[in-house]
């Protein structure tokens, strides 16, 4: 089967960064780049608890783009953990089970599934006893997650996938393929909103209106429709989506955001030396769905005293950030990692199950998220479309593995 994967090694990452100064197109797809396309041989016999999935759709996530662009630093904390150098791309996928191992109990051939748990988690490998986090359903925090499954092959950016049955989530019949491929980013957005739930009357800000930011925004609105949401968007088409999903106010990147924050919240902008600015007053909750040094610095300064900032976006490099608002204004800084188990209306439920429930209730809406479709053979064009949002107006780029994809539109 054909599959896309990255070799995460220092020489390849360094070479790609150097070449990118001359030509991004040439750098990301050169023989020296981390991204590889290859015909991968199948395991001759499935492991007893593994399933083989033939993919229908596979989405390009921001993390996939990070890997392709060699955007990372080996000095960050996760890079110190034992890991692997070959990473199959594509955790946003929907496909059909076409083969099952001898001990598989939860699935049969013909079932439609999406990927859920992390490959190295206890739940993702059927490892017993479960660590304390997997026992609570929070597989993304698994204490053994760096012990990768050696029998897992492929991903969403491949024709097929072989993985432990514990990594799968069954897709209900009333959920379409286009909705199913978006369940994973929707689960990330929902968990972000649940990390610090908005209360009635709260003033809330979402920084970044890409897929995860938009999923977070609509999840906040679904959980607490009586809060007021302001979105910071880079492009007009993202702002239009944010309004559709529940944003009352839009701040465009490049505007005087500090003044706009003060105006919308009743706060005050103070200006110090060397262009230093901060807001007194501000939002009750800020969700940073970009995760860069500048956005996190601003998020901390745009939250009111005693408010909270939820860090949703990821930056795979050390950052120099002014954390004094955490001390001086007692702003709470909260992290978010993927999805897992949630406490919802008196019950414990998986984030994926809760997404499906809210989707059925009409509180979540994925219409318009998928903007471009490509066959796997056009992976270079697909990645460039996902990267060049200013010209492509791409939101979610997917690979159509069903043989029906026309040229990206």
C-alpha atoms as one frame of an Amber mdcrd trajectory, in Angstrom:
protein
   0.000   0.000   0.000   1.071   3.575  -0.590   1.638   5.615   2.552   3.023
   8.997   3.581   5.281   9.134   6.605   8.030  11.344   8.011  11.514  10.428
   9.157  12.007  12.680  12.174  15.787  12.912  12.266  17.987  15.909  12.937
  19.815  15.843   9.566  16.584  15.782   7.545  14.964  18.513   9.608  18.035
  20.748   9.420  18.419  20.229   5.662  14.751  21.087   5.086  14.994  24.309
   7.065  18.061  25.403   5.134  16.521  24.559   1.747  13.247  26.275   2.698
  15.040  29.620   2.651  15.490  29.113  -1.091  12.348  27.241  -2.098   9.646
  25.903   0.184   8.209  23.685  -2.523  11.610  22.181  -3.208  12.526  21.879
   0.459   9.440  20.054   1.685   9.459  17.467  -1.100  13.184  17.006  -1.719
  14.986  13.679  -1.194  16.465  15.197   1.977  13.086  16.168   3.495  11.396
  14.218   6.323   8.325  13.492   4.132   8.471  10.176   2.300   6.048   8.318
   0.034   6.529   4.576  -0.070   4.874   1.267  -0.866   4.710  -0.320   2.580
   4.482  -4.128   2.826   1.693  -5.470   4.997   2.432  -7.625   8.034   2.105
 -11.203   6.703  -0.325 -12.087   9.522  -2.460  -9.707  11.579  -1.764  -9.633
  15.290  -4.660 -11.209  17.267  -6.163  -7.858  18.373  -5.383  -5.817  15.252
  -7.684  -4.708  12.447  -6.960  -3.638   8.889  -8.850  -0.551   7.749  -9.245
   0.575   4.147  -9.451   4.348   4.284 -12.218   6.399   2.710 -11.064   9.895
   3.687  -7.972  11.243   5.448  -7.556  14.832   6.623  -4.398  16.926   6.812
  -3.978  18.202  10.369  -1.824  21.111  11.455   0.527  18.649  13.126   1.016
  16.878   9.781   2.015  20.220   8.265   4.450  20.840  11.143   6.171  17.534
  10.426   6.349  18.144   6.670   7.829  21.604   7.249  10.382  20.183   9.716
   8.914  22.631  12.200  10.199  21.446  15.539  13.027  21.529  18.046  14.651
  18.586  19.798  14.953  20.662  22.990  11.224  20.548  23.843  10.121  18.302
  26.715   8.331  15.586  24.663  11.436  15.140  22.498  13.348  13.933  25.576
  11.051  10.897  25.852  11.790   7.631  24.053  10.160   7.750  20.650  10.324
   6.639  17.054  11.755   8.289  13.965   9.155   6.985  11.482   5.747   8.598
  11.992   2.860   7.701   9.708   0.853  10.816   8.896  -2.893  11.217   9.241
  -4.848  10.692  12.464  -7.994  12.238  10.984  -9.499   9.390   8.982 -12.574
   7.292   8.292 -12.459   3.863   6.730 -13.875   0.346   6.570 -12.635  -2.666
   8.500 -11.569  -5.192   5.852  -9.751  -7.757   8.007  -9.661  -8.626  11.715
  -7.249 -10.536  13.923  -8.183 -13.824  15.564  -8.976 -12.262  18.972 -10.826
  -9.123  17.845 -14.202  -8.899  19.618 -15.356  -5.322  19.112 -15.399  -5.099
  15.311 -16.324  -7.122  12.253 -15.464  -6.813   8.594 -17.514  -4.009   7.043
 -17.655  -1.792  10.135 -16.876   1.878   9.547 -14.375   3.370  12.005 -12.260
   6.401  12.801  -9.025   6.463  14.778  -9.236   7.659  18.344  -6.649   6.658
  20.948  -2.925   7.254  20.598  -0.894   4.400  19.121   1.299   3.987  22.171
  -1.341   4.280  24.895  -2.482   1.381  27.065  -5.900   1.470  25.389  -4.290
   1.752  21.970  -2.253  -1.419  22.524  -4.470  -3.427  24.852  -1.831  -3.226
  27.581  -2.758  -4.370  31.101  -2.909  -3.100  33.744  -4.023   0.297  32.498
  -2.076   3.307  33.700  -4.056   5.731  35.857  -4.844   8.012  32.917  -6.011
   5.310  30.518  -8.129   3.878  33.342  -9.960   7.231  33.398 -10.263   7.266
  29.595  -7.562   9.912  29.179  -5.356   7.928  26.809  -3.715  11.116  25.474
  -1.995  11.461  28.865  -0.889   7.805  29.009   2.294   7.331  31.027   3.439
   4.587  28.647   2.493   6.312  25.385   6.036   6.477  24.070   6.160   2.701
  23.811   4.956   2.590  20.211   3.061  -0.334  18.698   5.558  -2.116  16.412
   2.708  -3.829  14.548   0.850  -0.625  13.591   1.295   0.406   9.951  -0.178
   3.278   7.921  -2.450   6.181   8.794  -5.016   8.510   7.302  -2.555   9.673
   4.652  -2.207   6.129   3.377  -4.432   3.762   1.496  -4.926   1.557   4.546
  -4.170   1.247   8.242  -3.280  -1.691  10.471  -3.688  -0.985  14.180  -4.941
  -2.394  17.485  -8.721  -2.523  17.781  -8.456  -0.330  20.894  -7.474   2.612
  18.698 -10.742   2.580  16.771 -14.077   4.297  17.305 -17.209   2.918  15.585
 -18.935   5.416  13.289 -22.743   5.446  13.650 -24.755   4.938  10.461 -26.275
   8.423  10.659 -22.835  10.096  10.562 -21.597  10.763   7.014 -18.023  10.195
   5.848 -17.466  13.963   5.651 -18.611  14.298   9.262 -16.682  11.242  10.433
 -13.311  12.471   9.167 -13.866  15.602  11.268 -14.765  13.804  14.504 -11.152
  13.890  15.730 -10.580  17.664  15.356 -14.080  18.238  16.720 -13.149  16.155
  19.772 -10.049  18.325  20.260 -12.204  21.454  20.101 -14.776  20.043  22.506
 -12.177  18.998  25.057 -10.647  22.479  24.820 -14.001  24.030  25.675 -14.471
  21.601  28.560 -11.045  22.272  30.083 -12.473  25.575  31.331 -16.198  25.868
  30.715 -17.659  29.274  29.984 -20.367  30.484  32.330 -23.479  32.524  31.457
 -22.482  36.099  30.676 -18.788  35.328  30.300 -16.735  37.265  27.782 -14.721
  34.697  25.838 -12.005  35.025  23.215 -10.771  32.456  20.690  -7.410  33.243
  19.090  -7.052  31.559  15.709  -9.853  30.473  13.391  -8.402  27.469  11.605
  -9.988  24.051  11.978  -9.187  23.564  15.679  -9.996  27.169  16.567 -13.332
  26.959  14.766 -14.162  23.608  16.375 -13.289  25.086  19.767 -15.403  28.159
  19.091 -18.524  26.229  18.180 -18.017  23.829  21.105 -17.902  26.784  23.515
 -21.107  28.106  21.966 -22.764  24.667  22.107 -21.922  24.170  25.781 -22.729
  27.729  26.877 -24.809  29.702  24.339 -25.234  32.527  26.867 -21.612  33.685
  26.701 -20.256  36.288  24.275 -17.478  35.047  21.991 -14.902  37.195  20.217
 -12.718  35.576  17.557  -9.326  36.723  16.291  -9.085  35.713  12.615  -6.324
  36.033  10.044  -8.463  35.871   6.889 -11.923  37.111   5.939 -13.177  33.624
   5.069 -12.191  32.446   8.550 -14.057  35.383  10.076 -17.166  34.426   8.093
 -16.978  30.879   9.468 -16.490  32.190  13.009 -19.668  34.279  12.761 -21.573
  31.276  11.454 -20.396  29.167  14.398 -21.379  31.632  17.106 -18.879  34.488
  17.338 -20.492  37.829  18.187 -17.366  39.883  17.513 -14.414  39.591  15.148
 -10.952  41.106  15.508  -8.854  40.824  12.373  -5.151  40.088  12.555  -3.259
  43.292  11.784  -5.733  45.583  13.531  -5.055  47.278  16.874  -6.130  44.206
  18.814  -5.267  45.659  22.241  -7.622  48.590  21.715 -10.315  46.262  20.376
  -9.979  43.957  23.394 -10.369  46.932  25.739 -13.386  48.239  23.796 -15.189
  44.884  23.760 -14.566  44.080  27.418 -14.722  47.511  29.039 -11.053  47.216
  29.971  -8.254  49.773  29.677  -5.069  49.680  27.610  -1.890  50.802  29.355
   1.273  51.629  27.399   4.711  51.438  28.948   8.232  51.862  27.669   9.584
  50.279  24.500   6.093  49.671  23.130   5.064  47.522  26.090   1.263  47.255
  26.380  -1.221  45.398  28.538  -4.962  45.395  29.188  -6.488  45.786  32.643
  -9.904  44.199  32.536 -10.297  41.863  29.603 -11.835  38.486  28.883 -12.967
  35.920  31.411 -11.595  33.126  29.218  -9.119  33.121  26.344  -8.497  30.045
  24.180  -5.195  30.287  22.313  -5.642  27.975  19.319  -2.394  29.085  17.662
   0.097  28.516  20.458   2.943  30.740  19.310   4.950  32.970  21.637   3.166
  36.125  20.476  -0.352  34.713  20.768   0.294  33.256  24.213   1.831  36.517
  25.416  -1.206  38.428  24.154  -3.657  35.878  25.537  -2.210  36.276  29.037
  -2.449  40.073  28.766  -5.996  39.991  27.366  -7.411  37.858  30.179  -8.853
  39.688  33.170  -7.349  39.289  36.636  -8.375  35.877  37.906  -9.357  34.762
  34.404  -7.984  31.789  32.515  -6.072  31.050  29.313  -6.448  27.622  27.715
  -3.459  26.724  25.546  -4.861  24.698  22.654  -2.424  25.358  19.803   1.000
  23.755  19.719   4.448  25.164  19.038   7.098  22.451  18.768   9.910  24.721
  19.917  10.868  26.428  23.190   9.258  29.852  23.566  10.264  33.021  25.353
   7.025  34.299  26.877   6.218  36.864  29.573   4.455  34.808  32.259   4.127
  37.623  34.775   0.319  37.866  34.306   0.109  34.382  35.869   1.673  35.871
  38.995   0.650  39.508  38.933  -2.961  39.041  37.799  -3.448  35.427  38.933
  -4.348  34.399  35.400  -4.646  30.629  35.218  -2.782  28.956  32.335  -4.298
  25.598  31.354  -3.042  23.086  28.794  -5.114  20.853  26.508  -4.008  17.616
  24.865  -6.240  15.904  22.280  -9.301  14.120  23.729 -10.208  11.401  26.208
 -12.910  10.992  28.857 -15.262  13.771  29.940 -17.592  14.386  32.887 -20.862
  15.439  31.266 -24.237  15.864  32.968 -23.499  13.330  35.676 -21.893  10.651
  33.528 -18.454   9.724  32.257 -18.387   9.726  28.456 -15.703   9.659  25.777
 -15.084  12.921  23.945 -15.948  11.188  20.650 -19.296   9.933  21.946 -20.098
  13.419  23.195 -19.217  14.950  19.804 -21.613  12.535  18.091 -24.338  13.378
  20.615 -23.958  17.142  20.073 -23.800  16.611  16.313 -27.108  14.740  16.410
 -28.644  17.479  18.538 -27.623  20.081  15.962 -25.334  21.850  18.421 -22.271
  21.096  16.292 -22.158  21.642  12.545 -19.350  20.567  10.208 -20.801  22.054
   7.015 -18.212  23.980   5.019 -15.164  22.671   6.869 -13.901  20.491   4.015
 -12.824  22.850   1.248 -10.417  20.770  -0.867 -10.149  17.114  -1.874  -7.222
  15.357  -3.536  -6.217  11.845  -4.484  -3.214  10.571  -2.573  -1.090  10.812
  -5.717  -1.391  14.621  -5.528  -0.051  14.862  -1.994   2.387  17.654  -2.871
  -0.408  19.857  -4.182  -2.583  18.960  -1.209   0.044  20.015   1.338   0.815
  23.256  -0.495  -2.917  24.024  -0.557  -3.129  23.464   3.193  -0.086  25.676
   3.787  -1.016  28.595   1.509  -4.306  29.635   3.109  -3.987  33.234   1.951
  -4.463  32.167  -1.674  -6.220  28.793  -1.457  -8.713  29.774   1.291  -8.323
  26.227   2.523  -9.984  25.143   5.714  -9.721  21.363   5.824  -7.876  19.546
   3.034  -8.662  15.849   2.733  -7.416  12.927   0.700 -10.214  11.019  -0.986
  -9.142   7.377  -1.031 -12.340   6.194  -2.701 -11.086   6.937  -6.205 -13.639
   9.710  -6.700 -11.536  12.789  -5.941 -11.441  15.421  -8.615  -8.734  18.066
  -8.708  -8.796  20.107  -5.473 -11.532  22.695  -5.433
